[in-house]
Amino acid sequence: MVRFIHLADLHLGARPAYLGVRADERSRDFEAAFKRAVDFACDPSKTIDLVLIAGDLFDSHNPEPRLVALAEAQFQRIAEAGKHAVLIAGTHDSYRYPDCIYRMRTFPGVDLLTDPNIAKPHTITVRDVPVHLYGMSWDSRVSRPPYDEFKRQDLPGIHIALIHGSIKGNPEWELESRDIPLSLEQLGKTGMHYVALGHYHNFRKERPGGVTVVYPGTLEGRKFGENGPRHLVVVEIEGDAVRVEQVLFNQRTLEEEQINFALQNIQTPEDLIREIEQRAKPNLILRLVLDGPSEFFIEEEALRERVREKLFHLELDDQTTAYGSTLIHRFEEERTIRGLFVRRMQEQIRAANDEERPLYEHALKIGLEQFLTRES
């Protein structure tokens, strides 16, 4: 039996700009998550043998010295605990750069799989069991497709592949120039016990052809879309049996929700604040989509300040419209320039097609905000 943790996309050094003044704090969360994963691996009660990292340990191919020292210290801990660490480069910390950290520096006790193409496996022994590791660190200058035709060698033991790439047909994104295209069907033909993937940031497990193929996802969500609980992936292989366990791991959580002003009867800023406070938690990173007709204009900075102590970060996507509100009906009765503007915009909105109408509604809202700003 062999037990290991499968990590990928730790992105040490990432600084999510959308978090503003809290970006540095969130960056430290990513570092802390890596340290906690190493704590888990080194805990004798967890009986972990291997730490596999399927790319993008760093957010840059040339990370700052502090981050290199941090990684070195964690790998030293793994080595001193008698565990193995196996690493491939990803796309952010790509091996294609001459000054890539993996070309410039070695890490204690780390088996770094740097071949740019599919090669013979690197074999280690764990609990008297041979573990054959097939991996590549993609380099656009010399790597050649197909990238997923690993061939299981006729060797006794456990066979594990590591690759950082995108499964074709994944609905989450279009393939970009630096994405390594992978075929789920082809991975199922490799005969591996386990294929450790990286690059896609949410957990995904497949079993093509009886081969266990896993994206572990991020330990802490970096951006919206990496929402909800995040997990540490623990894998146990005994004979041909593969068991994958998810251990709840994140300290902060990203969520996206919608508030419809009509359905939830939001009439005033205080109503909106109450709705937000009902959702708020100290470690929550929340994106709210606001829609429907609004009876007031949302002052985003003032609103965020009101709830600042209630959650880690609030992002607002204001898709509300003034069209159809009682506020608009009151303004269009005015014999003023503002009233004239509202009446003409209402005419444009009523005459617009489905594609144009949201643009005119937005223009009405922006125009009214300007009128009200000048009044104040």
N, C-alpha and C positions, 0 to 999 in steps of 0.2 A: 504493500500500500504506500502511496505517495500523496502528501497533502501540500497544497500551495495556495498562495493568494495571487490573484490575477489583477494587476493594476494597468492602467493606461490613462493618458491624457491628464496627468497631474498638473501640467502647465505651471511649474514653479516660476514665479516672476510675473505671471499675468496680473494686469492691473485693470479691472473693468472700468473704463472711463465713465460709463453711464451712472456709476455710483457716486460720482463727484467727490466730495471731501472724504467719503468712506471707502474709496477705492483701495487705499493703502491697507486699511484694516482688513478688507476682503482678501487682498493679496496674501496677507499673513495667515488667513484662514486656510488657504491652499497649502501653505507650508506646514501648518499644524496638522492638516489631514494626512500628509505624507508621514509625519512623525508618528501619528497615532497608528497608521497602518504598520509601521515598523515595530511599534510597541506590540501590536497584535502578533506579528510574525515571530517576535523574540520571546513571547510569553510561553514558557514551557507547557502550560496547561492547554495551549491551542495545538500543539504538536505539528507546527508548520515546518516543512522541509525546504520549500522553495519560495522565492519572491520573483514573479515574472512581471516585467514592465514592457508593454507592447507599444512603446513609442510615446513621444511628447512628454517625457519627464520634465523637460524645461519648455518654457514658452518661447525661447529663442535658441538659435544654434550657438550663440556666444553669450551665455548668461553672465551676470555680474559675479565677481569673485565671492561675495557673501553667499550666494545661492550654490555655487560650486562647493564651498566649504560645508554648507548645510547638507548637501547630498553626500559628500564624502563621509561626513560624520555618521549619517544614517547607514550607509553601506558598511562602514566599519563595525557598527553595532550588529548588523546582520551576520557579518563574517565572524565576529567574536562569539556570537550565539551558536555558531556551527551550522548556519544555514547557507544556502546558495542563493545568489541573485543573478538573474539573467535579464539582459536589456537589449532592445533594439532602438535605433533612432526612429523618429517620426517625421512629420512634415514641418513642424515648428523648429525642432532641434535637428534638422535634416543633416544627413551625413554628406550631402553634396557640396557643402561649403568647405573651402580649404582650411578655414579657421574654426570649423565645428569643434565644440568642446570635446567630443569623443576622439577627435584626431590629436588634440592638444594635451589631453589629460587622461590618465587611467584612474579607475576607482578601485579601492581595496575589495577584493573578493568578488568582483563582478565579472561574469562572463558576458562580454559585449559581442554580439553577433553582427559583424560589420560587412559581411559579403554583400555586394550590391545585387547579386542574383541568387537564385536558388542553388544551394550547394549541399554537400554531404552534411549529415547532422553532426552537431557537437554533442558528445556523449559525456554525461556525468553519472556518478553512482550515488543513489540515495537509498538508505536502508538496505543495502546490498542489491538494489534493483537498478539496472541500467535505464537511464532516462535520456532519450535521444531528442535533441532540440534542433528543430529546423527553423531557421530564421534568416531574414535579410534586412539590411538597412538601405532603403531605396535611394538611388542616386540617378537623377534624370539624365545624366550624361552617359552613363554606362549600363544602367539597368535595362533589361529587355523583357517585354511581355512574351508569354503570359507569366504573371507574377504569382499565380496560385496553383501551379502544377507541382506541388510538393509530391514526391513519391516516397512512400513509406519503404524504408529499407528492410530487407529480410533479416532483421536482428531481433533477438529476444528483448523484452522490456517494454517500456512505455514510450510512446511517440507523440511529441507535442510540437506544433508549429506556432510561430509568432510572426504576425504581419500587421502592418499599419496601413489600412486601406479602406475603400468604400465598396460595399456590396452593390453590384449593379441592380438597378431597379428600386433601391432604397428610396422611399417617398420623401425623406426628410431634406434632400438636397439634390441639385444637379451636380454631376461630376465636373470638377474644375481641373485646370491643367496639372496641378500637383497632386491630385487625388489618384491613388493607385487603384485601378478598377479590379474588383474581385468578383468571381462567379460563385454563388452559393452552390450551384450544381457541381462545379469543379472541385470546390473544397470538400464536397461529399465524396469525391472519388479518391481523395488522397490517402485514405486508410488510416488517418491519424486517430489517436484516442481523443485528442483535444486540439482545437485551433483557437489560440489566444489572439483576439483582434484588438486593435485600437483605432481611433480616429472618429468614430461615431460616439457621441457623448451620453447616450442613454443606454440602459441595459437592454440587451437583446440576446436571446438564446435560440439557436436553431439546431436541428438534427438531420441535416441532409445525408442520405446514405448511411445513417447510423453514426455519423461523425458529430461530436459535440462542438459547435461553433458558437463562441460567446464574445460579445462586446460587454465589458464590465460597466461602462459608463463612468462618469466623473464622481469622485468622492464628495465634492461640493459643487453645486451648480455654478457655472461661470456666467451664463447668460440665460435670458428667458427662453423657454423651450426645454431647458434642463430642469424642469419643475418637479416639485414633490420630493418624496424621500429618496435619498441616495444611499448606495450600499457598497460594502466591501464584498468582493466575490471570493469565496473560499471553495476550492475544488479538491475533491478526493478521488483518486483513481486506484482501483484495486482490480487486478486482472484486466478484463475488458469493461468493467462497470465504472461509470463516471457519474459522480454526484456533485451538483453545483448548488451551493448555498449562498444566499444573500444575507449579509449582516448589516442591519441599519447603522448608518455611519455619520451622516451629515450633522453639523451643528447649526447651520442656518438653512432655510428653505426658501426656494423661489416659487411663487404662485402667480397665476394670471386669472383675474376674475372680471366680470362685467356687471355694471350697475346701469339698469335702464330706469331713467327718471320717471317715466310714466308708470311702469309696472310696479316700481317700489315707492311711488308717491314722494319723490324728492322735490320739495317745493322751495326750500331755503338752503343756504350754506350749512346751517346747523343740522338739517336732515342728512346732508351728505356726510358731514363729519361723524354723525352717529353711525351711519352705515360702515364707514371706514373703521371706526373704533371697534365695531362688532367683529371685524375680521382681523384686527391687529394682534400681533404677538411680537415680543421683543426681538426674536431672531428671524423675523419674516422679511423677505425682500419681495415686495408686492407690486405688481403692475395691474392697474385698474383701467379698463376701457369704460368710459362714460358715454352713454348714448341716450337718444330720445330728446323730446323738446324740453328745454330748460327755462325756468322762470327767473333765472339770475345768471350772471356772468361769473365764470369760475376764475378766481385769482389763484393760480396754481401755487405760487411761492408762499402766499399767506396760508393756504390750506395745508401745505406740507409742514409749515412751521407749527401749526396747531397740533399736528399728530406726531411730531418729530420724536418724542420720547416714547411713543407707543409701539414703534416698529423700526427695524434696521434701515429700511429704505422704502420710499413710496415713489412709484413712477405713474404718471397719469397720461392717458391717451384720451384727450377730450374730443369726442365725436358728437357731442350734443349739438343741437340746432336750436336757434331762436324761432325758426319757422313753426307756426302752429301753436305757439305759447300765448298765454293771456298778455304777457309783456308786449309782444309784437302787436296784438290787437289794440292795445292801449296806445302804442306809439303811432300806428297808422291812422288814428283819428286826429292826431295833432295837425294843426295848420302851421307847421314849421318846416325847415329844411330837413330835419330828421324825419318828420312824417312823410314828406315827399319821397325821401330816399327809401323808406320802408315800403311805401305803396308801389313804387316802381320795381323794387326788388321782388315784391310779392308777385307782380305781374310776370316778371322774368321766370320766377320759379314755377308758376302755374303753367307757363308755356314751354318749359324745358322738357327735353326727353330724359329718360332714366339715367343716361350717362352724364348729362350736363347738370341735372338738378342738384346733386350734392355740392357741386362747385358754386352754384348760385347761393345755396343755403349757407355755405361757409363764408361767401363774400358778404352776405347780409349780417352774419354774426360779427365778422371782423369790422365791418363798417359801424355797427352799433357800439361795439367796444370803443371805437375811436370817439364817437359822439359822447359817450359817457365819461371817458377819460378826460376830455376837454372840459366837461361840465364840472368835474371834481377838481 
